[in-house]
Amino acid sequence: MASLKFNNIYLNDWVTLSGPLESNSSLKKIDLKMDDYYYGEKTFEKAEAKMQRVVIEKILEENKLEEDDIDLLVGGDLLNQISATNYAAMNIPISFLGIYSACATFPESVIIAAMFLHNTSIKKVVGVTSSHNLTAERQFRYPIEYGSPKPHTSTFTATAGISILLSKEEAKVKVESATIGKVTEMGIKDANNLGAVMAPAAAKTLYEHLNDLKRDLDYYDLILTGDLGCVGGSIFKEYCDKRYHLKLKKHLDAGCELYLKSQETYAGGSGPSCLPLVLFNKILESKKYKRILIIGTGALHSQTFVNQKCPIPAIAHAISLEVL
C-alpha cells in the first residue's frame, strides 16, 4: 500500500525566500526577498546554498529555537549531489537526511518528516528545499548567456528557498495522510517538455491516493499539483479523465499560478520551490480551502541520460493537508 495516515502531525511554521521575479509575481505574501540572483555571493550555486541557510536560520529564530532543539533536518535541491543543500547543512549541527525527487522534493521531505514524527521519539523536524533559475538552467539545459531559444512547452525554474517546521504540537495546518509515488516513464525524451513527462505520474498518484484511502474527488476542496505548468496541467486533466475516469473540477497547478502572464515564463513555473511557494504564499493566504491535496511532481532526469537519448522517468508524491 502506497498511502499512509498520520496522527497529530502538524506544519507549525514556514519561511519562504523569493527571488527577484517571484517577488513581483502573483503571490499574496512575501516573507524574504532577494534583490538579485547572486544574493551577495560570487556564484549562483553559492547563492542557492546561502538561500537555504537563511531560511533555516530564520525559521529557528521565528520559533525561538536553538539548533539543539531540532532532531532532524530533511531536504534537497535540483543540483548534482544535492550540493546546495549539502553546503547549506555543512555548518548547521543538526542530524541531516539529504533527499532527491527533483521538483517533488518538498512533499517527499514532508512525508519523511511525518513518518519520523509518527513512529519514533523525534519531536521536531525542519524541512528545506530550494531552486535557482540560473543554477538549474546551467546544469540541465544551457547557461542563459548562450541565448538558446525555448519552445512553448518549457517551464521557468523558480528562484526561492523554503523551510518548514513540523512537530506533534497542534497548529493550523495538519498533515493528515500521504501517498508515496511510483516511478513512471512514457517514452518522452524532451527535456523541454517536462510537464508532459510528469503528468502521468501525477495522475497515477492521485488515483492511488483516492483508491487507497477510499475517497472521491469531492473530499478535497482543492487539488494542487506541483509544477506541471500550463501544458502539463492540461495533459494531467485529460489523462485523469481518459485513463482513470476522474473529472477534475477543483484543480490548480502551482506552475500556472505563480507568475503573471506579463512575466513571459513560457508554460509557467517549475522547480522544487514552486509548489511550496504557491501553497504558503497564495493558496493558504486566500483562506478558501480546508482540505487540500498537494501533488509534487518531479522529472528524474540527468544531462547524461538525456544526451544518451533515454526516456525521462518521473515521480509524484501526494500530501493531504487539513487547515484547522
Secondary structure as the mmCIF struct_conf table of DSSP 4:
data_model
#
loop_
_struct_conf.conf_type_id
_struct_conf.id
_struct_conf.beg_label_comp_id
_struct_conf.beg_label_asym_id
_struct_conf.beg_label_seq_id
_struct_conf.end_label_comp_id
_struct_conf.end_label_asym_id
_struct_conf.end_label_seq_id
STRN STRN1 SER A 3 LYS A 5
BEND BEND1 ASN A 7 ASN A 8
STRN STRN2 TYR A 10 SER A 18
TURN_TY1_P TURN_TY1_P1 PRO A 20 LEU A 21
HELX_RH_3T_P HELX_RH_3T_P1 GLU A 22 ASN A 24
BEND BEND2 SER A 25 SER A 26
BEND BEND3 LYS A 28 LYS A 28
BEND BEND4 ASP A 31 ASP A 31
STRN STRN3 LEU A 32 LYS A 33
BEND BEND5 ASP A 35 TYR A 38
TURN_TY1_P TURN_TY1_P2 TYR A 39 GLY A 40
BEND BEND6 GLU A 41 THR A 43
HELX_RH_AL_P HELX_RH_AL_P1 PHE A 44 GLU A 62
TURN_TY1_P TURN_TY1_P3 ASN A 63 LYS A 64
HELX_RH_3T_P HELX_RH_3T_P2 GLU A 67 ASP A 69
STRN STRN4 LEU A 72 GLY A 76
BEND BEND7 LEU A 78 LEU A 79
HELX_RH_3T_P HELX_RH_3T_P3 ASN A 80 ILE A 82
HELX_RH_AL_P HELX_RH_AL_P2 SER A 83 ALA A 89
TURN_TY1_P TURN_TY1_P4 MET A 90 ASN A 91
BEND BEND8 ILE A 94 ILE A 94
STRN STRN5 PHE A 96 GLY A 98
HELX_RH_3T_P HELX_RH_3T_P4 ALA A 102 ALA A 104
HELX_RH_AL_P HELX_RH_AL_P3 THR A 105 ASN A 119
BEND BEND9 THR A 120 SER A 121
STRN STRN6 LYS A 124 SER A 131
HELX_RH_AL_P HELX_RH_AL_P4 ASN A 133 PHE A 140
BEND BEND10 ARG A 141 ARG A 141
HELX_RH_3T_P HELX_RH_3T_P5 ILE A 144 TYR A 146
TURN_TY1_P TURN_TY1_P5 HIS A 152 THR A 153
STRN STRN7 PHE A 156 THR A 157
STRN STRN8 ALA A 160 SER A 167
BEND BEND11 LYS A 168 GLU A 169
BEND BEND12 LYS A 172 LYS A 172
STRN STRN9 VAL A 173 THR A 179
STRN STRN10 THR A 184 THR A 184
BEND BEND13 GLY A 187 GLY A 187
TURN_TY1_P TURN_TY1_P6 ALA A 191 ASN A 192
HELX_RH_AL_P HELX_RH_AL_P5 LEU A 194 ASP A 212
TURN_TY1_P TURN_TY1_P7 LEU A 213 LYS A 214
HELX_RH_3T_P HELX_RH_3T_P6 LEU A 217 TYR A 219
BEND BEND14 ASP A 221 ASP A 221
STRN STRN11 LEU A 222 THR A 225
BEND BEND15 GLY A 226 ASP A 227
HELX_RH_AL_P HELX_RH_AL_P6 GLY A 229 TYR A 244
BEND BEND16 LYS A 249 LYS A 250
STRN STRN12 HIS A 251 ASP A 253
HELX_RH_AL_P HELX_RH_AL_P7 ALA A 254 LEU A 258
BEND BEND17 TYR A 259 TYR A 259
HELX_RH_3T_P HELX_RH_3T_P7 LYS A 261 GLN A 263
TURN_TY1_P TURN_TY1_P8 TYR A 266 ALA A 267
STRN STRN13 GLY A 269 SER A 270
BEND BEND18 GLY A 271 GLY A 271
TURN_TY1_P TURN_TY1_P9 PRO A 272 SER A 273
HELX_RH_AL_P HELX_RH_AL_P8 CYS A 274 VAL A 278
HELX_RH_PI_P HELX_RH_PI_P1 LEU A 279 ILE A 283
HELX_RH_AL_P HELX_RH_AL_P9 LEU A 284 SER A 286
TURN_TY1_P TURN_TY1_P10 LYS A 287 LYS A 287
BEND BEND19 LYS A 290 LYS A 290
STRN STRN14 ARG A 291 ALA A 299
HELX_RH_AL_P HELX_RH_AL_P10 GLN A 303 ASN A 307
TURN_TY1_P TURN_TY1_P11 GLN A 308 LYS A 309
HELX_LH_PP_P HELX_LH_PP_P1 CYS A 310 PRO A 313
STRN STRN15 ALA A 314 VAL A 323
#
